[in-house]
Amino acid sequence: MHRSIAGWINHRFTPVLAIVGWIAVVVLLGPLAGQLTDVQENEAENWLPSSAESTKALKAAETFASPNTIPAVIVYEREGGLQPGDLEKAEADAATFAEGDNIDGEVVGPIPSEDGEALEIIVPLNLGEDGWNLAPDAVEEMEDVVTDGPDGLDAYVTGPAGQAADSASAFEGIDSTLLLAAGGVVTVLLLITYRSPLLWLLPLISAGVALVVAQAVIVLLAKHANLTVDGQSAAILTVLVFGAGTDYALLLVARYREELRRHESRKQAMAVALHRAGPAIIASGATVAIGMLCLMLAQMTSTRGLGPVAAIGIVAGLLVMLTLLPALLVVCGRWIFWPRIPHFGDADPSSHGFWAKIGHRITRAPRRVWVTTSVLLAIATIGIVQLNATGLSTEEAFRSTPDSVIGEQVLSEHFPGGAGAPVVVLSRPDNADDVRAAFQANDGIAADSVTEPAVEGDWAYMEGTLEVEPDSDAAYDVIDELREELDAADPDALVGGTTAVTLDIQRASSRDNKVIIPAVLVVVLLILMLLLRAVVAPLILLGTVVLSFGAALGISALVFRYVFDFAGTDTSFPLFVFVFLVALGIDYNIFLMTRVREEAFKWGTRRGALIGLAATGGVITSAGLVLAGTFAALGTLPLVFFAEMGFAVAFGVLLDTLIVRSVLVTALNLDVGRHMWWPSALGRKEDVEDAPELPEPDAEPVAAGSEPGPQSP
């Protein structure tokens, strides 16, 4: 950040004006931010890639039924065989449902199972455009009806409507839950970091302001620019703003505290802190934001929507931490650091702290340190072979076992595997008979379940029931076979339904992994080259980030399998973890290497590496703990995907800050030396031979009215 820009804090009234301005922004945007839940789109069609065959089938099927219609499947079970009163109960319930206000079509059933132990009713519900949010209430009303039956008769509401209700319930209150969890984690860690009863409030308040601003902007874009927001991206936004925003706050506060020991005027100290730390913070934020925007290359609508949502959160955090936080710190004065108040002329404790000692230990054998560390990380990467990233079934997606999952299990015991989740086929009317014949002929479809074609306009519509579980690999094979077989009968035929939707989501996610991961790597590499003005250092740093990601993913896979006993993970999981770990991990590279570069101009690269580690090791560790803690807060949610992502990112961040950034990168700096900066002029600068063991930059205090800090290199 140019000194003239950083100097805005020196003006008499600008700090107060900045605070007043941000208060006005929060008052103005606060009501908009509160509407984030209202603009979320969590229905399946809003997650699908537009080019997927199942998406085209959904749109074509709107001719026959409202896209807001979702079937609820009620299953009754009595072990040992149904009794006469059970059938009467099911018939009465079916009549009650048929009279409901939300019914769109005929209520089918009750249908008895072949073993005589279960009954099935299919109820088409139309809950309107807000069906996702209304599903829990509608299903609860149905449960009140069906559970009031004869003793020994169990009843469950399942099918797509039941699953939607359980998913909506899992997301219910997600914003407040994560806000409290993330805020609590940040509060505790800041108290430990600063050991001050008051200082922690300023970063926390600033993060809260950033979240309000980000949410309001996202709501506006969702309403007026077709930005897709869902419960997943809203959850990630909260932890990202609190985690990354607090990281930026920690870096700025650490540099401000350092400068308060060298400048009598706290405004001058802040101006130098912004001048020195500002470029690293901006570069870090820009890297994360641009990395997130790479998600817009995705076919998956939900993944594509997460890109701008996350980028907006990062940019909001940057703006607030570089304007509101400095103003709050300056207005509050030095006392805000009580009881560890930095006084003018105090010595810098980092020169003899923990990370300074670690740096000196690494100097004994830097090559052995980085080779050993790299080998251990590479070994940890082998655990990736245990990562089953092929998607989660409905049963596997929840950390508990909701009623809809129990109902699906009961259905599969007594009815064909695909009961309640039919395969949908659409064809041109002229070819409908041939398509139906081919549909019936497939071994994976119950032949007597295929309906007669219903013709409307340019399409003929029919359904069939899978003989296998609808979310199994065998079911996906049936979908592939049908698409190939029906294409011979009608090239325009479309195969859709719940199973086809899940299959298309998995394949789109797999394609997104192959496209977005290389794009993020290229973006990160280019930004590092521009920032460090070198080629070797960015390539080495990028290698450490990839190695760190591989180790984190490998160890996480082992933990998921052998500790948490998770069945697998979502297909998009590797992509999300990669983007967060690489983009956020680069933050710590930038924090460290910009300081190393700054000091290398004075003392040479090896001396600069030790000074950089001593000066930034503590703040990088604190930042990593905060970011890891906020992502770990995702574990408070009842969905396996969030628990897995929270663990993997939290573990990866800790690995990055404690081992990769502080030990591996420092050892590489010491071993490679000035060649890290090739081909820039700094790559030709030898170490200063007569430099003190660990020189303190700007050691002379600067009295009020003097120049704010040294000339930048």
N, C-alpha and C positions, 0 to 999 in steps of 0.2 A: 504494500500500500504506500503510495507516494507520500512523502512527509507533509506536503501542503494539504493533502486530503486528510491525513491522519490528524493534522493540526486543528481540525474543526472543534475538537474538544477543548482547545485552549481559550476559545472566545468566552466572554463573561457569562452570557445567558444561554448558550447553545445546549449545555447539559439539561437545564431545566426545560427548555423548549422541546428537546427530544423526548423527555419523560411525558410532558403534557401531550405532545403529539401522539405518542403511542397509547396513552390513556384514551384519547379521542377515537383512535382507530379501533380499539377493543370495544368501546361503547357502541360504535357504529356497526361493527361487523359481528359482534357477539350474537345477536338474534339469528343472523344467517348461519353462523357456525352450528347453532343448535338444530339446524334442519338437515344435518348430514345423514342421519338415519333415514329421513323421509325420502331422500333421493337415491338411496341404495337400490340396486337391481340385482337380486340374488337368485332369480329364476334361471333354470338350466339354459334356456335359449340365449341368455345374456353372457354365458360363459363360453359358448361355442364359437369356433371360427366360422365366418360367413360362408366359406367355400365348402364346408363339410356337407356330405350327403344327408346326414341326419338333420342339419339346419334347413336344408332345402325341403326335406320332408315335412318338418314342422310348419314351414310357411305354406306349403301346398295343402296341408291338412286343415288350415284355417278355413277353407271353403266348406268343410263338413262340420266343424265344431269350433267354438270360440277358443282362441289360444290360451285363454284364462281358465279353461276347463281342465280339471285334474282329478283322476279317479281315486276314490278311497276304497280300500278293500277291507271288509269286515270278515274276520274268520272266527268261527265258534268251534270249540273242541271239547269233547268229553272222552276221557280215556275209558276204554272198555265198550264204547258204543253209545250212539245218541239215543235219547229217550223221546217219546212222542211230544212231551212238553217243550223239548229243545227246538223242534221244527216250528212249533206254534210261536215260540218266542222270536225266532229269526224272521218268520213271516210278518209278525206284528211290527218288528223293527224296520223291515223293508218298506212296509206301508207308511210308517212314520217318516222315514227318510224321503219317500216319494212326494210327500206333502211339503217338504222344506222349501224355503225361499231360494236357496242357492243351487237347486238341482237343474242341470242342463242335459236333458236326455232321459232315457229310461233306466230305472234301477233294476239291475239284473240279479236274480236269485231270490231265495236261497238255493244254492247248488250243493247237493250232497257229495261227499268224497266217496270213492269206490270202497274204501275200507269201513265206511259207515261211522266214522268217529269225528267228522268235521263237516261244517257248512261254510259256504262262501257267499258273500253279497258284494256286488260292485256298485258303488254309488258315484256318479259323475258330478263333481262339485264345480261350480263356477263362482269363484270368490272375487272376481274382478281384477283390475290391474294391480291391486295391493294384496293379491292372493297369498304371497309369501308371508307377509306380516299377519294376515288374518287366519292362516292355516292353523296355528295352535289353538285359537278359540273355537274354530269350526270342529276340529278333531276332538277337543275336550267335550263339546256338546254331544258329539256322537258317542263318545265313551260313556257319558252319563246315561245314554239311552241303552247301550248294549250290555253294560255291566250289571244292570238290574234284572238278572235272570235267575233261573232255577239253580239251586245249590249244585256245585260240581261242574257247571258249564262255564268254561273260560271263554272270554271274548276279547279280541284285540282289533284295533284300527290300524291298518298298515297300508301297503301299496304306496304309490307316489305321494298321495296326500298325507299319509302318516309320516313318511320320511321327510317331506317338506316341513311338517309341523315340528318334528324333532330337530331338524337342522335350524329352523327359525328360532326355536327355543334356545339352542346352543349359542346363537348369535345375539339373543336378547340380552340387553344390558351390557353388551361387549365393550362399548365405549366407556361407560362409567367404571366397569370392572378393571379394564386395562389402565384407565387414567389413574385410578386409586393405586393399583399395583405398581405402575411405572413411577408415579409420583412418590410413593412410599419408598421404593428402592433408591431412587435418586436422593431423597431426603437423607436416608440412613447413610448412604455412601458419601455424600457431601459432608455430613457431620463428621464422619470418620476422617475424611480427607483434610478438611479445614480445621477441625477441632475448635470450631467457633460456634457459639449459639445463635449467631445472626447471619453470618456471611452466606450460608447455604440458601437463604431465602432469595437472594438476588438472582442466581442462576435458575432457581426453580420458578420464580415469577416470570423471568424472561422466557423460559421454555413454555410456560402456560400461555403467554402472549403469542408466541410463535405458533402454537397449536391452534389457537383461535383464528389467527390470520389465515393459516393454511386451510383449515376447515371451511372458512367462509369463501375463500377463492375457489375451492373445489366445488362447493355447492353452486356457485355462480356458473362455473364451467359445465357442471352436470345439467343445469337447467337450460343453459343457452348455447352450449357448444358440444352437446352430445358426448360428454365425457362419461365413461362407464365407471361407476363406483359400486363396489360390493362390500360385504362385511369383512372379507379378507383384506382388501386394500385399506379399509378404514382402520382395522386393527393394527396393521403394519405401520400406518401413518403415525399413530399415537406413539408406539415404541421408537420409531425412527426419529421423530421430532425431539422427544425427551432424551433419547440416547445420543444421537449425533449433536443436537443442540447443546447438551451439557458438556460434551467433549470439547466443542469450540469454546465454551465458557471457561472450562478448566485451563485450556491453553492460554487464553487471554489473561485470566486472573493470575496464573503463575508468572507470566511475563510482567504483568503490572506490579505484582509483589516484588519481583526482582528489581524493577526500575525504581520502586519507591525507596529502596536502599541507596540509590545513586542520585536521586533528584529530590530536592527540598520541596518543590511544587508538585502536588499530586496531579495537576493537569498536564504538566510537562512529562511526568512519569507515564501517564496514560497515552499521551501523544507518541512517545517513543515505543510503548508497548504495542500500540496499534500499527505503528510504522514497521516494527520488527515482526510481530506475530501476525499482523493482518494479511500479508501475502500468503503465508502458509495456510491460514484459515480459509481464505478465499479459494486458493488452489484446491484444498481438500474438499470444500463444499462443491466447487465446480466439478471436480472429478466424480463425486458421488452422484450429483444431479445428472450429469451427462451419462454416467453409467446406467442410472435408472431409466433415462429416456431411451436407452437402447432396447428396453423392453417393448417399445412401440413397434419393433420389428416382428413381434410375435403374431402368430395366427390366432391364438387364444384371446378372446375378447377380454377376459378377466385379467390376464397377464399384461395385455396391451394397455389396459386402463390403469394398472398399478404404476406404470412408468411415470406418467405425468403427475399422478397423485403423490408418489414418493418424491419426485423432483420438486414439486411445489412445497412440500414439507421441509426439504433441505434448504431451499432458497429462503423461505420464511425464517428458518432458524438462523441462517447467516445474517440476514438483515437485522434481526432483533439482537443477536449477540454482538454485532459490531456497532450498534447504535444505542439501543436502550441499556444494555448491560454496562458499557463504559460510562454512560451518563449517571446511572444509579451508583456505580462505584465512586465516581468523582464527587457527586453530591453528598454521599454518605461520609466520605472522608476516611482517614486511616483507622479510626476506631472500629469500623465494621469488621476488621480482622481480629479484634479482641478475642482471646487473650494473647495471641501471637502477633502483636502489631509490628509491622516492619518499619523501623525508624531510619531516618536519613543517616547514612554513614555506617549502618550495620554491615557485618561481613555476610557474604553469601554462603549459607550452609551447604549448598549442593556440591561445592568443591571438595568436600570431605565426607559426603553422604554415602548411602548404600550403593548407588549406581556408579559413583566414582570408584569405589572399591572393586565392583564387578568389572569395570573397564580395565583397571590395572591388572586384574587376574587374567583377563583375556589376552593382554599384551604378552604374556609369557609364552603362549603358543597359539596365536590366532588361527593359523591354518588347521591345526588339529581340532580346534573348537568348532570351526565352521564345517569341516568335513564330517566330524562325528555327529554334530547336530543335524546336518543334511541327511546322513544315512539313517538316523533314527526316525526322522520325519518321513523318509521314503518308505521305511518298513511299516510305519503306521498307515501309510497310504494303501497298503495291500488289503486292508480291511474293507475297501470299497467293494470287493467281490461279494461281500455279504449284504450289500445294499440291494434290497428288492424294490426298486423304484418302478414298479409296473402298475401302480394304482392301488387304491384301497376299496374294498367292497363296502356296501352300506354298513354291514355288521362290523367291519374292521375300522371304520372311520371314527367311531365314537370310543371314548375312553371308558364309558360305562355301557350298559346294554339297555337302550330305550325300548319302549313298548313296540314301536314299529319294527324293530329288529326281531324281537321275540315273535311278533306276528308273522314276519317273513319266514322264520324258522318253522313255525307251525304249518304255514302254507306249504312249504317245501316237503314236509313230512306226509301230507295227505293229498296234495294236488300236484299236477305237473309243475316242473321247476319254475316255469315262467308265468305262473298264474298271477294276475294282477299287474304284470308288466309286459303287455303284449308287444309283439313285433308288428310294426306298422308298415304296410306296403302300399304305394301309390303307383298307378300306371295310367297310360292313355286308355280311354274307354274302349277303343277298338281292339285293344290287346288284352283286355281285362281277363277274359276266360283263359287264355294261354298263360298269363302271369299267375292266376290263381292255381292252375294245375301244377305249374312248376313250384309254387309256394307250398302246396300240399305234399308234393313229392319229396321234399327235403326231409331227411331222417331226423333232423333236429327239431322239427315242428310237429306238434300233435295234429294229424291230418284232419280229424273231425272238428278241430278248433278254428279252422280258417273260415272266416265269414264270407258271405256272398258280397260281391263288389257293390258298393254304393256309388252311384255316378252323380257328379255335380260339375257342370261346365266341362273343363278340359281334363278332369281327373277322375279316376275310379279308386275308391278307398277300400282297403280290407285289412283285417287283423288276424294274427295267429298266435298260438301259445307255444313257448319253448318247452321242450322236454327236459331241459337242464336248468340249473340256477341261472337267473338272468345276468348276474355279474361275475360269471365264471369264464375261464379261458375257453371252455367248450362252447359257451354261448357266443363268444366273440368269433369263434371259428364258423359257427352257423351263420352269423351276419355276413362274413366274408363270402361264404359259399352262396348265400342267397343273392348277394349283389352280383356275383359272377353268373349264376344260373338265370336270374331274372333278366339280366341284360340281353341274353339271347332271345328271350320272348318279347322284350320291349326295351330298346336302348334308353328310353326316357324313364324307366322304372326307378323308383326311389325306395330305399329301405331305411326306416327310421324306428322310433321307439326308444325306450329307456336304455336298452342294451346298446343300440347303435350309437346313441348319444355318448355313452361312457367310452365306447371304443374310439370314436372320433376325437374325444377330448384327449385320450392317451396318446394318440398318434400325432395330434397337433402339438402337444407338449413335447414329445420326442423331437419333432422337427424344430421347435423353438430352441431347444437346448443346443442343437447343432449350429444354429444361425447366430444366436445372441451371445453365447459364450465367447466365440472368436471376436465378435464386434466389441464387446466390453474390453477384452485384452488389448485390442488395437487402440481404443480410445484412451485407456489408462497409460499405455506406452507413450503415445503422442503427448499427452499432458505432462508426463514426467520429463520427457525430453525438452519440452518448452520451458518447464519450471527450472530444471537443473542445468539446462544448456549443455547437455552431454548425451552420449549414446550408451557407453558402457554401464554407468550407474543405473539408468532406467531398465536396461535389459536384466541386470543382476537383481534389481529390486522386484521386477515383475516375476522373475523365477522364484524368488523367495515367497511371494504372495501365492503363486500357484502351488508350490510345495506345501505351504501352510494350509491352503484349502483342501488339498488332497489328504493330508494327515487328519484334519478335522472331520472330513467326511468319512474317512476310513474308521476312525475311532468311534464316531457317532453310529455308524452302521453296526459295529459290534455291540455297542450299548443298547441300541434299539432291539437287537435280536436276542441278546443273552441276559440283559438286565431288565429292560422294560417289557420284553416279550411282545413287541409290536409285530404284526403280521407282515408289514411292508411299509411303503410310503408312496406318496403321490408322485406321478410322473414328473410334475413340475418342481418337485423338491430340490433336486440337484441344481437346477437353474436358479431358483430363489436364493439358496444358500451361497452359491457361487457369486451372484451379483452383490449380495450383502457383504460377504467376507472380503471379496476382492476390492469392491468400491470403498468399503469402510476401512479395510486393512491398509489401503493406500494412504488413508489419513495419517496413520502412524508413521509410515515411511516418509511422508511429506513433512510431518512435524519434526522428525529426527534429522532428515537429510538437509532440510533448509538451514537448520541450525549448524549442522556439520559444515555445510558449504560456507556459511557466514564466517565461521571460525577458521576454516581452511585458508581463507584469504590472508589471515594474520599469521597462523602458526603452521600451516601445512595440513594435509589430510589426516595423518595419523594423530597428531595432536588435536586437530579439530574433531575427530571421531570421539576421543575421550571427553572433551569438553561438551560436545553435543549430547553424549549419553548422560553425563553427570547433570547437565542442565535440564534435559527433557525426560530422563528416565522415570522420575517420580510422577510427572504430570501424565505421561503416556500410560503408566500403570494405572493411575487413578481413572483416566479416561476409559481405559479398557474395562475396568471393573464396573464403571457406571453403564457403559454400553452393553456389557454382558448381562448385567443385572436387569436392565430394561427389556432386553430380548427374552431373558428367562421368565419375565412376567407373562409371556405368552402361554406358559405352562399352566396358568390359572384357568385357561379355557378348556371346555370338555371335549375338544376335537383333537384327534391324534396328530393331524397335520401340523397344527399350531404348536403342540407340545414338542414334536420332532424338530420343527424349524427353530423354536426357541432354544432348545438344548444345543443343536448343532451350531447356530450362530454364536451363542454365548460361549460355548467351549472353544470355538474357532477364534473368537476375539481374544479370549484369555491366552490361548496358545500364541497368538500373533504378538500380543503386547509383552508377555513375560519371557518368551523364548525367541521367537523369530526376529522381532524388531530389535529387542535390546541385546540379545546375544549373537544371533546369526549375522545380522546386518553389521553390527559393530565389529565382529571378527573379520568379516569380508572387507570392511573399510580399512582395518588395520593391515590386512594381508595384501590387498590390491593396491592400497595407498593412492597416490596421485593419479594413477591410471584410471581410477573410477570416473574422472571428469573428462576423459578423452571424448572429443577432440578439442575441447575448449582450452583457453590459456591456463586455466587453473590446473589442468592436467600436467603442466610443465613446472609447477611450483614445488620445489623441494621443501621438506620439513625444516623449520627453524631449529638449528642445532642448539642454540643457547637459550631456548625458551624454558621458563620454569616448568616444573613437573606437570602442574595442572593450572595454567594461567586463568585468571578471572578477567573476562572482557569488561572494558569500561570500569575498571576497578576504582578509579577516582570518583568520589561523589561530586555531583553537579549542584551548585547552589541555585536558589530561585533566581530566575532572570538570565541564567546562562543558556548556552546552546543545548537543546534537548537530545543528548546522545551523540554518538560518533557518526562520522560520515559512513554511509553504506558503501560496500564494495561495488 
